[in-house]
Amino acid sequence: MSFLMALLKKMLTALAEKFTDTWDAALPWVLFAYHEVPVEILGCSPFDLLFGRSIAGLLALLKSAWLHKTDIGTAKQTCEFTLKTCEKLRSGVESANKIAAQKCTNAKTGYDK
């Protein structure tokens, strides 16, 4: 299990380096990625170990579309859905950051008065 803890520590470190002021807002997405991705040593993901089944995240959708579907249209739709979802998440994070920055400014102005 120390391997998993080291992996989580590396993920959190990378997150904190990239998003110095807002790393805590992205924490749920890091934890989701950590739980979803299979660990080679274990042969399964942490989510599999905890709940006894696989989680159907974006990576699982893409993998299913490319490996199990012969219809190119279905794979294309899955990729488009994944890209749209990622864009929506990115947009949501940007909006939340703008709102948080404005609230901080308002709070500072009120405190300074």
ZALUMGU-205160 format. One record per atom (N, C-alpha, C): residue in three letters; atom name; x, y, z; residue number from 1. Coordinates in steps of 0.2 Angstrom, whole numbers, plus 5000, padded with zeros to 4 digits. Each point is the difference from the previous one (the first is absolute). Example, Ala and Ser with C-alpha at 12.3 -4.5 7.8 and 13.67 -1.06 7.14 Angstrom:
residues 2
<r = ala, a = N, px = 5066, py = 4972, pz = 5039, k = 1> .
<r = ala, a = CA, px = 4996, py = 5006, pz = 5000, k = 1> .
<r = ala, a = C, px = 5004, py = 5006, pz = 5000, k = 1> .
<r = ser, a = N, px = 4998, py = 5005, pz = 4996, k = 2> .
<r = ser, a = CA, px = 5004, py = 5006, pz = 5001, k = 2> .
<r = ser, a = C, px = 4996, py = 5005, pz = 5003, k = 2> .
END
This chain:
residues 113
<r = met, a = N, px = 5004, py = 4994, pz = 5000, k = 1> .
<r = met, a = CA, px = 4996, py = 5006, pz = 5000, k = 1> .
<r = met, a = C, px = 5004, py = 5006, pz = 5000, k = 1> .
<r = ser, a = N, px = 5007, py = 5000, pz = 5002, k = 2> .
<r = ser, a = CA, px = 5004, py = 5006, pz = 5000, k = 2> .
<r = ser, a = C, px = 5001, py = 5002, pz = 4993, k = 2> .
<r = phe, a = N, px = 4999, py = 4996, pz = 4995, k = 3> .
<r = phe, a = CA, px = 5001, py = 5002, pz = 4993, k = 3> .
<r = phe, a = C, px = 4994, py = 5004, pz = 4998, k = 3> .
<r = leu, a = N, px = 4994, py = 4999, pz = 5002, k = 4> .
<r = leu, a = CA, px = 4994, py = 5004, pz = 4999, k = 4> .
<r = leu, a = C, px = 5000, py = 5006, pz = 5003, k = 4> .
<r = met, a = N, px = 5003, py = 5001, pz = 5006, k = 5> .
<r = met, a = CA, px = 5001, py = 5006, pz = 5004, k = 5> .
<r = met, a = C, px = 5005, py = 5004, pz = 4996, k = 5> .
<r = ala, a = N, px = 5005, py = 4997, pz = 4998, k = 6> .
<r = ala, a = CA, px = 5005, py = 5004, pz = 4996, k = 6> .
<r = ala, a = C, px = 4997, py = 5003, pz = 4994, k = 6> .
<r = leu, a = N, px = 4996, py = 4996, pz = 4996, k = 7> .
<r = leu, a = CA, px = 4997, py = 5002, pz = 4994, k = 7> .
<r = leu, a = C, px = 4995, py = 5006, pz = 5002, k = 7> .
<r = leu, a = N, px = 4996, py = 5000, pz = 5005, k = 8> .
<r = leu, a = CA, px = 4996, py = 5005, pz = 5002, k = 8> .
<r = leu, a = C, px = 5004, py = 5006, pz = 5002, k = 8> .
<r = lys, a = N, px = 5005, py = 4999, pz = 5003, k = 9> .
<r = lys, a = CA, px = 5004, py = 5006, pz = 5002, k = 9> .
<r = lys, a = C, px = 5003, py = 5004, pz = 4994, k = 9> .
<r = lys, a = N, px = 5002, py = 4996, pz = 4995, k = 10> .
<r = lys, a = CA, px = 5003, py = 5003, pz = 4994, k = 10> .
<r = lys, a = C, px = 4994, py = 5004, pz = 4996, k = 10> .
<r = met, a = N, px = 4994, py = 4997, pz = 5000, k = 11> .
<r = met, a = CA, px = 4995, py = 5003, pz = 4996, k = 11> .
<r = met, a = C, px = 4998, py = 5007, pz = 5004, k = 11> .
<r = leu, a = N, px = 5000, py = 5000, pz = 5006, k = 12> .
<r = leu, a = CA, px = 4998, py = 5006, pz = 5004, k = 12> .
<r = leu, a = C, px = 5006, py = 5005, pz = 4999, k = 12> .
<r = thr, a = N, px = 5006, py = 4998, pz = 5000, k = 13> .
<r = thr, a = CA, px = 5005, py = 5004, pz = 4999, k = 13> .
<r = thr, a = C, px = 5000, py = 5004, pz = 4993, k = 13> .
<r = ala, a = N, px = 4999, py = 4996, pz = 4995, k = 14> .
<r = ala, a = CA, px = 4999, py = 5002, pz = 4994, k = 14> .
<r = ala, a = C, px = 4994, py = 5005, pz = 4999, k = 14> .
<r = leu, a = N, px = 4995, py = 4999, pz = 5004, k = 15> .
<r = leu, a = CA, px = 4994, py = 5004, pz = 5000, k = 15> .
<r = leu, a = C, px = 5001, py = 5007, pz = 5003, k = 15> .
<r = ala, a = N, px = 5004, py = 4999, pz = 5006, k = 16> .
<r = ala, a = CA, px = 5001, py = 5006, pz = 5003, k = 16> .
<r = ala, a = C, px = 5005, py = 5005, pz = 4997, k = 16> .
<r = glu, a = N, px = 5005, py = 4997, pz = 4996, k = 17> .
<r = glu, a = CA, px = 5005, py = 5004, pz = 4996, k = 17> .
<r = glu, a = C, px = 4996, py = 5003, pz = 4994, k = 17> .
<r = lys, a = N, px = 4995, py = 4997, pz = 4997, k = 18> .
<r = lys, a = CA, px = 4997, py = 5003, pz = 4994, k = 18> .
<r = lys, a = C, px = 4995, py = 5005, pz = 5002, k = 18> .
<r = phe, a = N, px = 4996, py = 4998, pz = 5005, k = 19> .
<r = phe, a = CA, px = 4995, py = 5005, pz = 5003, k = 19> .
<r = phe, a = C, px = 5001, py = 5002, pz = 5007, k = 19> .
<r = thr, a = N, px = 5005, py = 5005, pz = 5001, k = 20> .
<r = thr, a = CA, px = 5002, py = 5001, pz = 5006, k = 20> .
<r = thr, a = C, px = 4995, py = 5003, pz = 5005, k = 20> .
<r = asp, a = N, px = 4995, py = 5004, pz = 4997, k = 21> .
<r = asp, a = CA, px = 4995, py = 5003, pz = 5004, k = 21> .
<r = asp, a = C, px = 4994, py = 4996, pz = 5001, k = 21> .
<r = thr, a = N, px = 4998, py = 4996, pz = 4995, k = 22> .
<r = thr, a = CA, px = 4994, py = 4996, pz = 5000, k = 22> .
<r = thr, a = C, px = 5000, py = 4993, pz = 4999, k = 22> .
<r = trp, a = N, px = 5006, py = 4997, pz = 5003, k = 23> .
<r = trp, a = CA, px = 5001, py = 4993, pz = 5000, k = 23> .
<r = trp, a = C, px = 4994, py = 4996, pz = 5003, k = 23> .
<r = asp, a = N, px = 4998, py = 5003, pz = 5006, k = 24> .
<r = asp, a = CA, px = 4995, py = 4997, pz = 5004, k = 24> .
<r = asp, a = C, px = 4993, py = 4999, pz = 4996, k = 24> .
<r = ala, a = N, px = 4999, py = 5005, pz = 4995, k = 25> .
<r = ala, a = CA, px = 4994, py = 4999, pz = 4996, k = 25> .
<r = ala, a = C, px = 5000, py = 4994, pz = 4995, k = 25> .
<r = ala, a = N, px = 5006, py = 4999, pz = 4998, k = 26> .
<r = ala, a = CA, px = 5001, py = 4994, pz = 4995, k = 26> .
<r = ala, a = C, px = 5001, py = 4993, pz = 5004, k = 26> .
<r = leu, a = N, px = 5000, py = 5000, pz = 5006, k = 27> .
<r = leu, a = CA, px = 5001, py = 4994, pz = 5004, k = 27> .
<r = leu, a = C, px = 4995, py = 4994, pz = 4999, k = 27> .
<r = pro, a = N, px = 4994, py = 5002, pz = 4999, k = 28> .
<r = pro, a = CA, px = 4995, py = 4994, pz = 4999, k = 28> .
<r = pro, a = C, px = 5002, py = 4997, pz = 4993, k = 28> .
<r = trp, a = N, px = 5002, py = 5004, pz = 4995, k = 29> .
<r = trp, a = CA, px = 5002, py = 4997, pz = 4994, k = 29> .
<r = trp, a = C, px = 5006, py = 4995, pz = 5000, k = 29> .
<r = val, a = N, px = 5005, py = 5002, pz = 5004, k = 30> .
<r = val, a = CA, px = 5006, py = 4997, pz = 5001, k = 30> .
<r = val, a = C, px = 4998, py = 4993, pz = 5004, k = 30> .
<r = leu, a = N, px = 4996, py = 5000, pz = 5005, k = 31> .
<r = leu, a = CA, px = 4998, py = 4994, pz = 5003, k = 31> .
<r = leu, a = C, px = 4996, py = 4995, pz = 4996, k = 31> .
<r = phe, a = N, px = 4996, py = 5003, pz = 4995, k = 32> .
<r = phe, a = CA, px = 4996, py = 4996, pz = 4996, k = 32> .
<r = phe, a = C, px = 5005, py = 4997, pz = 4995, k = 32> .
<r = ala, a = N, px = 5005, py = 5003, pz = 4997, k = 33> .
<r = ala, a = CA, px = 5005, py = 4997, pz = 4996, k = 33> .
<r = ala, a = C, px = 5004, py = 4995, pz = 5003, k = 33> .
<r = tyr, a = N, px = 5002, py = 5001, pz = 5007, k = 34> .
<r = tyr, a = CA, px = 5004, py = 4996, pz = 5004, k = 34> .
<r = tyr, a = C, px = 4996, py = 4993, pz = 5001, k = 34> .
<r = his, a = N, px = 4993, py = 5001, pz = 5001, k = 35> .
<r = his, a = CA, px = 4996, py = 4994, pz = 5001, k = 35> .
<r = his, a = C, px = 4999, py = 4996, pz = 4994, k = 35> .
<r = glu, a = N, px = 4999, py = 5004, pz = 4994, k = 36> .
<r = glu, a = CA, px = 4998, py = 4996, pz = 4994, k = 36> .
<r = glu, a = C, px = 5006, py = 4997, pz = 4996, k = 36> .
<r = val, a = N, px = 5006, py = 5002, pz = 5000, k = 37> .
<r = val, a = CA, px = 5005, py = 4997, pz = 4997, k = 37> .
<r = val, a = C, px = 5003, py = 4994, pz = 5003, k = 37> .
<r = pro, a = N, px = 5000, py = 4994, pz = 4996, k = 38> .
<r = pro, a = CA, px = 5003, py = 4994, pz = 5003, k = 38> .
<r = pro, a = C, px = 5007, py = 5001, pz = 5001, k = 38> .
<r = val, a = N, px = 5002, py = 4996, pz = 5006, k = 39> .
<r = val, a = CA, px = 5007, py = 5000, pz = 5002, k = 39> .
<r = val, a = C, px = 5003, py = 4994, pz = 4997, k = 39> .
<r = glu, a = N, px = 5005, py = 5000, pz = 4997, k = 40> .
<r = glu, a = CA, px = 5003, py = 4994, pz = 4996, k = 40> .
<r = glu, a = C, px = 5002, py = 4995, pz = 5006, k = 40> .
<r = ile, a = N, px = 5003, py = 5002, pz = 5005, k = 41> .
<r = ile, a = CA, px = 5002, py = 4995, pz = 5005, k = 41> .
<r = ile, a = C, px = 4994, py = 4996, pz = 5003, k = 41> .
<r = leu, a = N, px = 4994, py = 5004, pz = 5001, k = 42> .
<r = leu, a = CA, px = 4994, py = 4997, pz = 5003, k = 42> .
<r = leu, a = C, px = 4996, py = 4996, pz = 4995, k = 42> .
<r = gly, a = N, px = 5001, py = 5002, pz = 4993, k = 43> .
<r = gly, a = CA, px = 4996, py = 4997, pz = 4995, k = 43> .
<r = gly, a = C, px = 4992, py = 5003, pz = 5000, k = 43> .
<r = cys, a = N, px = 4999, py = 5005, pz = 5004, k = 44> .
<r = cys, a = CA, px = 4993, py = 5003, pz = 5000, k = 44> .
<r = cys, a = C, px = 5001, py = 5007, pz = 5003, k = 44> .
<r = ser, a = N, px = 4995, py = 5004, pz = 5000, k = 45> .
<r = ser, a = CA, px = 5000, py = 5007, pz = 5003, k = 45> .
<r = ser, a = C, px = 4998, py = 5000, pz = 5007, k = 45> .
<r = pro, a = N, px = 5002, py = 5005, pz = 5004, k = 46> .
<r = pro, a = CA, px = 4998, py = 5000, pz = 5007, k = 46> .
<r = pro, a = C, px = 4992, py = 5000, pz = 5001, k = 46> .
<r = phe, a = N, px = 4996, py = 5003, pz = 4995, k = 47> .
<r = phe, a = CA, px = 4993, py = 5000, pz = 5000, k = 47> .
<r = phe, a = C, px = 4998, py = 4992, pz = 5000, k = 47> .
<r = asp, a = N, px = 5003, py = 4996, pz = 4995, k = 48> .
<r = asp, a = CA, px = 4998, py = 4993, pz = 5000, k = 48> .
<r = asp, a = C, px = 5001, py = 4997, pz = 5007, k = 48> .
<r = leu, a = N, px = 5006, py = 5001, pz = 5003, k = 49> .
<r = leu, a = CA, px = 5001, py = 4997, pz = 5006, k = 49> .
<r = leu, a = C, px = 4995, py = 5002, pz = 5006, k = 49> .
<r = leu, a = N, px = 4998, py = 5006, pz = 5000, k = 50> .
<r = leu, a = CA, px = 4996, py = 5003, pz = 5005, k = 50> .
<r = leu, a = C, px = 4993, py = 4998, pz = 4999, k = 50> .
<r = phe, a = N, px = 4997, py = 5000, pz = 4994, k = 51> .
<r = phe, a = CA, px = 4993, py = 4999, pz = 4998, k = 51> .
<r = phe, a = C, px = 4999, py = 4993, pz = 4997, k = 51> .
<r = gly, a = N, px = 5005, py = 4997, pz = 4997, k = 52> .
<r = gly, a = CA, px = 4999, py = 4993, pz = 4997, k = 52> .
<r = gly, a = C, px = 4997, py = 5001, pz = 4993, k = 52> .
<r = arg, a = N, px = 5000, py = 5006, pz = 4997, k = 53> .
<r = arg, a = CA, px = 4998, py = 5001, pz = 4993, k = 53> .
<r = arg, a = C, px = 5004, py = 5005, pz = 4997, k = 53> .
<r = ser, a = N, px = 5000, py = 5001, pz = 4994, k = 54> .
<r = ser, a = CA, px = 5004, py = 5005, pz = 4996, k = 54> .
<r = ser, a = C, px = 4995, py = 5007, pz = 5000, k = 54> .
<r = ile, a = N, px = 5004, py = 5005, pz = 5000, k = 55> .
<r = ile, a = CA, px = 4996, py = 5007, pz = 4999, k = 55> .
<r = ile, a = C, px = 5000, py = 5002, pz = 4993, k = 55> .
<r = ala, a = N, px = 4994, py = 5002, pz = 4998, k = 56> .
<r = ala, a = CA, px = 5000, py = 5002, pz = 4993, k = 56> .
<r = ala, a = C, px = 5001, py = 5008, pz = 4999, k = 56> .
<r = gly, a = N, px = 5006, py = 5001, pz = 5000, k = 57> .
<r = gly, a = CA, px = 5002, py = 5007, pz = 4998, k = 57> .
<r = gly, a = C, px = 5002, py = 5001, pz = 4993, k = 57> .
<r = leu, a = N, px = 5002, py = 5006, pz = 4999, k = 58> .
<r = leu, a = CA, px = 5002, py = 5002, pz = 4993, k = 58> .
<r = leu, a = C, px = 5005, py = 4995, pz = 4996, k = 58> .
<r = leu, a = N, px = 5005, py = 4998, pz = 5004, k = 59> .
<r = leu, a = CA, px = 5005, py = 4995, pz = 4998, k = 59> .
<r = leu, a = C, px = 4996, py = 4994, pz = 4998, k = 59> .
<r = ala, a = N, px = 4996, py = 4997, pz = 5004, k = 60> .
<r = ala, a = CA, px = 4997, py = 4994, pz = 4999, k = 60> .
<r = ala, a = C, px = 4995, py = 5001, pz = 4994, k = 60> .
<r = leu, a = N, px = 4997, py = 5005, pz = 4999, k = 61> .
<r = leu, a = CA, px = 4996, py = 5001, pz = 4994, k = 61> .
<r = leu, a = C, px = 5004, py = 5000, pz = 4993, k = 61> .
<r = leu, a = N, px = 5006, py = 5004, pz = 5001, k = 62> .
<r = leu, a = CA, px = 5004, py = 4999, pz = 4994, k = 62> .
<r = leu, a = C, px = 5003, py = 4993, pz = 4998, k = 62> .
<r = lys, a = N, px = 5002, py = 4997, pz = 5005, k = 63> .
<r = lys, a = CA, px = 5003, py = 4993, pz = 5000, k = 63> .
<r = lys, a = C, px = 4994, py = 4996, pz = 4997, k = 63> .
<r = ser, a = N, px = 4994, py = 5000, pz = 5002, k = 64> .
<r = ser, a = CA, px = 4995, py = 4996, pz = 4998, k = 64> .
<r = ser, a = C, px = 4998, py = 5001, pz = 4993, k = 64> .
<r = ala, a = N, px = 5000, py = 5007, pz = 4998, k = 65> .
<r = ala, a = CA, px = 4999, py = 5002, pz = 4993, k = 65> .
<r = ala, a = C, px = 5005, py = 4997, pz = 4995, k = 65> .
<r = trp, a = N, px = 5006, py = 5000, pz = 5002, k = 66> .
<r = trp, a = CA, px = 5005, py = 4998, pz = 4995, k = 66> .
<r = trp, a = C, px = 5002, py = 4993, pz = 5000, k = 66> .
<r = leu, a = N, px = 4999, py = 4996, pz = 5006, k = 67> .
<r = leu, a = CA, px = 5001, py = 4993, pz = 5000, k = 67> .
<r = leu, a = C, px = 4994, py = 4996, pz = 4998, k = 67> .
<r = his, a = N, px = 4994, py = 5002, pz = 5002, k = 68> .
<r = his, a = CA, px = 4995, py = 4995, pz = 5000, k = 68> .
<r = his, a = C, px = 4995, py = 5002, pz = 4994, k = 68> .
<r = lys, a = N, px = 5000, py = 5006, pz = 4998, k = 69> .
<r = lys, a = CA, px = 4995, py = 5002, pz = 4995, k = 69> .
<r = lys, a = C, px = 5004, py = 5000, pz = 4993, k = 69> .
<r = thr, a = N, px = 4996, py = 4997, pz = 4995, k = 70> .
<r = thr, a = CA, px = 5002, py = 5000, pz = 4993, k = 70> .
<r = thr, a = C, px = 4998, py = 5006, pz = 4996, k = 70> .
<r = asp, a = N, px = 4995, py = 5003, pz = 5002, k = 71> .
<r = asp, a = CA, px = 4997, py = 5005, pz = 4997, k = 71> .
<r = asp, a = C, px = 5004, py = 5007, pz = 5001, k = 71> .
<r = ile, a = N, px = 5003, py = 5002, pz = 4995, k = 72> .
<r = ile, a = CA, px = 5004, py = 5006, pz = 5001, k = 72> .
<r = ile, a = C, px = 4996, py = 5006, pz = 5002, k = 72> .
<r = gly, a = N, px = 4993, py = 5001, pz = 4998, k = 73> .
<r = gly, a = CA, px = 4996, py = 5005, pz = 5002, k = 73> .
<r = gly, a = C, px = 4999, py = 5000, pz = 5008, k = 73> .
<r = thr, a = N, px = 5000, py = 4995, pz = 5003, k = 74> .
<r = thr, a = CA, px = 4999, py = 4999, pz = 5007, k = 74> .
<r = thr, a = C, px = 5006, py = 5003, pz = 5004, k = 74> .
<r = ala, a = N, px = 5006, py = 4998, pz = 4997, k = 75> .
<r = ala, a = CA, px = 5006, py = 5002, pz = 5003, k = 75> .
<r = ala, a = C, px = 5001, py = 5007, pz = 4999, k = 75> .
<r = lys, a = N, px = 4998, py = 5003, pz = 4994, k = 76> .
<r = lys, a = CA, px = 5001, py = 5007, pz = 4999, k = 76> .
<r = lys, a = C, px = 4995, py = 5004, pz = 5005, k = 76> .
<r = gln, a = N, px = 4994, py = 4997, pz = 5001, k = 77> .
<r = gln, a = CA, px = 4996, py = 5004, pz = 5005, k = 77> .
<r = gln, a = C, px = 5002, py = 5000, pz = 5007, k = 77> .
<r = thr, a = N, px = 5003, py = 4994, pz = 5002, k = 78> .
<r = thr, a = CA, px = 5003, py = 5000, pz = 5006, k = 78> .
<r = thr, a = C, px = 5006, py = 5005, pz = 5001, k = 78> .
<r = cys, a = N, px = 5004, py = 5000, pz = 4995, k = 79> .
<r = cys, a = CA, px = 5006, py = 5005, pz = 5000, k = 79> .
<r = cys, a = C, px = 4997, py = 5007, pz = 5001, k = 79> .
<r = glu, a = N, px = 4995, py = 5002, pz = 4996, k = 80> .
<r = glu, a = CA, px = 4997, py = 5006, pz = 5000, k = 80> .
<r = glu, a = C, px = 4997, py = 5002, pz = 5007, k = 80> .
<r = phe, a = N, px = 4996, py = 4995, pz = 5003, k = 81> .
<r = phe, a = CA, px = 4998, py = 5001, pz = 5006, k = 81> .
<r = phe, a = C, px = 5005, py = 5001, pz = 5005, k = 81> .
<r = thr, a = N, px = 5005, py = 4996, pz = 5000, k = 82> .
<r = thr, a = CA, px = 5006, py = 5001, pz = 5005, k = 82> .
<r = thr, a = C, px = 5003, py = 5007, pz = 4999, k = 82> .
<r = leu, a = N, px = 5001, py = 5002, pz = 4994, k = 83> .
<r = leu, a = CA, px = 5003, py = 5007, pz = 4999, k = 83> .
<r = leu, a = C, px = 4996, py = 5005, pz = 5002, k = 83> .
<r = lys, a = N, px = 4993, py = 5000, pz = 4999, k = 84> .
<r = lys, a = CA, px = 4995, py = 5005, pz = 5002, k = 84> .
<r = lys, a = C, px = 5000, py = 5000, pz = 5008, k = 84> .
<r = thr, a = N, px = 5000, py = 4994, pz = 5003, k = 85> .
<r = thr, a = CA, px = 5000, py = 5000, pz = 5007, k = 85> .
<r = thr, a = C, px = 5006, py = 5003, pz = 5003, k = 85> .
<r = cys, a = N, px = 5006, py = 4999, pz = 4997, k = 86> .
<r = cys, a = CA, px = 5006, py = 5003, pz = 5003, k = 86> .
<r = cys, a = C, px = 5000, py = 5007, pz = 4999, k = 86> .
<r = glu, a = N, px = 4997, py = 5003, pz = 4994, k = 87> .
<r = glu, a = CA, px = 5000, py = 5007, pz = 4999, k = 87> .
<r = glu, a = C, px = 4995, py = 5003, pz = 5005, k = 87> .
<r = lys, a = N, px = 4994, py = 4997, pz = 5002, k = 88> .
<r = lys, a = CA, px = 4996, py = 5002, pz = 5005, k = 88> .
<r = lys, a = C, px = 5003, py = 5001, pz = 5006, k = 88> .
<r = leu, a = N, px = 5004, py = 4994, pz = 5002, k = 89> .
<r = leu, a = CA, px = 5003, py = 5001, pz = 5007, k = 89> .
<r = leu, a = C, px = 5005, py = 5005, pz = 5000, k = 89> .
<r = arg, a = N, px = 5004, py = 5001, pz = 4995, k = 90> .
<r = arg, a = CA, px = 5005, py = 5006, pz = 4999, k = 90> .
<r = arg, a = C, px = 4996, py = 5006, pz = 5001, k = 90> .
<r = ser, a = N, px = 4995, py = 5001, pz = 4997, k = 91> .
<r = ser, a = CA, px = 4996, py = 5006, pz = 5000, k = 91> .
<r = ser, a = C, px = 4997, py = 5002, pz = 5007, k = 91> .
<r = gly, a = N, px = 4998, py = 4994, pz = 5003, k = 92> .
<r = gly, a = CA, px = 4997, py = 5001, pz = 5007, k = 92> .
<r = gly, a = C, px = 5005, py = 5002, pz = 5005, k = 92> .
<r = val, a = N, px = 5006, py = 4997, pz = 4999, k = 93> .
<r = val, a = CA, px = 5006, py = 5002, pz = 5005, k = 93> .
<r = val, a = C, px = 5002, py = 5007, pz = 4999, k = 93> .
<r = glu, a = N, px = 5000, py = 5002, pz = 4993, k = 94> .
<r = glu, a = CA, px = 5002, py = 5007, pz = 4999, k = 94> .
<r = glu, a = C, px = 4995, py = 5005, pz = 5003, k = 94> .
<r = ser, a = N, px = 4993, py = 4998, pz = 4999, k = 95> .
<r = ser, a = CA, px = 4995, py = 5004, pz = 5003, k = 95> .
<r = ser, a = C, px = 5000, py = 5000, pz = 5008, k = 95> .
<r = ala, a = N, px = 5001, py = 4995, pz = 5003, k = 96> .
<r = ala, a = CA, px = 5001, py = 4999, pz = 5007, k = 96> .
<r = ala, a = C, px = 5006, py = 5004, pz = 5002, k = 96> .
<r = asn, a = N, px = 5005, py = 5000, pz = 4997, k = 97> .
<r = asn, a = CA, px = 5006, py = 5004, pz = 5002, k = 97> .
<r = asn, a = C, px = 4999, py = 5007, pz = 4999, k = 97> .
<r = lys, a = N, px = 4996, py = 5003, pz = 4995, k = 98> .
<r = lys, a = CA, px = 4999, py = 5007, pz = 5000, k = 98> .
<r = lys, a = C, px = 4995, py = 5002, pz = 5005, k = 98> .
<r = ile, a = N, px = 4995, py = 4996, pz = 5002, k = 99> .
<r = ile, a = CA, px = 4996, py = 5002, pz = 5005, k = 99> .
<r = ile, a = C, px = 5003, py = 5000, pz = 5007, k = 99> .
<r = ala, a = N, px = 5005, py = 4995, pz = 5001, k = 100> .
<r = ala, a = CA, px = 5003, py = 5000, pz = 5006, k = 100> .
<r = ala, a = C, px = 5005, py = 5006, pz = 5001, k = 100> .
<r = ala, a = N, px = 5003, py = 5002, pz = 4994, k = 101> .
<r = ala, a = CA, px = 5004, py = 5006, pz = 5001, k = 101> .
<r = ala, a = C, px = 4996, py = 5006, pz = 5001, k = 101> .
<r = gln, a = N, px = 4995, py = 5001, pz = 4997, k = 102> .
<r = gln, a = CA, px = 4995, py = 5005, pz = 5001, k = 102> .
<r = gln, a = C, px = 4998, py = 5000, pz = 5008, k = 102> .
<r = lys, a = N, px = 4998, py = 4995, pz = 5002, k = 103> .
<r = lys, a = CA, px = 4998, py = 4999, pz = 5007, k = 103> .
<r = lys, a = C, px = 5006, py = 5002, pz = 5005, k = 103> .
<r = cys, a = N, px = 5006, py = 4998, pz = 4998, k = 104> .
<r = cys, a = CA, px = 5006, py = 5002, pz = 5005, k = 104> .
<r = cys, a = C, px = 5001, py = 5007, pz = 4999, k = 104> .
<r = thr, a = N, px = 4999, py = 5003, pz = 4995, k = 105> .
<r = thr, a = CA, px = 5001, py = 5007, pz = 4999, k = 105> .
<r = thr, a = C, px = 4995, py = 5004, pz = 5004, k = 105> .
<r = asn, a = N, px = 4994, py = 4998, pz = 5000, k = 106> .
<r = asn, a = CA, px = 4994, py = 5003, pz = 5003, k = 106> .
<r = asn, a = C, px = 5002, py = 4999, pz = 5008, k = 106> .
<r = ala, a = N, px = 5002, py = 4994, pz = 5002, k = 107> .
<r = ala, a = CA, px = 5001, py = 4999, pz = 5007, k = 107> .
<r = ala, a = C, px = 5006, py = 5004, pz = 5003, k = 107> .
<r = lys, a = N, px = 5005, py = 5001, pz = 4995, k = 108> .
<r = lys, a = CA, px = 5006, py = 5004, pz = 5002, k = 108> .
<r = lys, a = C, px = 4998, py = 5008, pz = 5001, k = 108> .
<r = thr, a = N, px = 4996, py = 5002, pz = 4995, k = 109> .
<r = thr, a = CA, px = 4997, py = 5007, pz = 5000, k = 109> .
<r = thr, a = C, px = 4996, py = 5001, pz = 5007, k = 109> .
<r = gly, a = N, px = 4996, py = 4995, pz = 5001, k = 110> .
<r = gly, a = CA, px = 4996, py = 5001, pz = 5006, k = 110> .
<r = gly, a = C, px = 5004, py = 5000, pz = 5007, k = 110> .
<r = tyr, a = N, px = 5005, py = 4996, pz = 5000, k = 111> .
<r = tyr, a = CA, px = 5004, py = 4999, pz = 5005, k = 111> .
<r = tyr, a = C, px = 5004, py = 5006, pz = 5001, k = 111> .
<r = asp, a = N, px = 5003, py = 5003, pz = 4995, k = 112> .
<r = asp, a = CA, px = 5004, py = 5006, pz = 5000, k = 112> .
<r = asp, a = C, px = 4996, py = 5006, pz = 5002, k = 112> .
<r = lys, a = N, px = 4994, py = 5000, pz = 4999, k = 113> .
<r = lys, a = CA, px = 4996, py = 5006, pz = 5003, k = 113> .
<r = lys, a = C, px = 4999, py = 5000, pz = 5007, k = 113> .
END
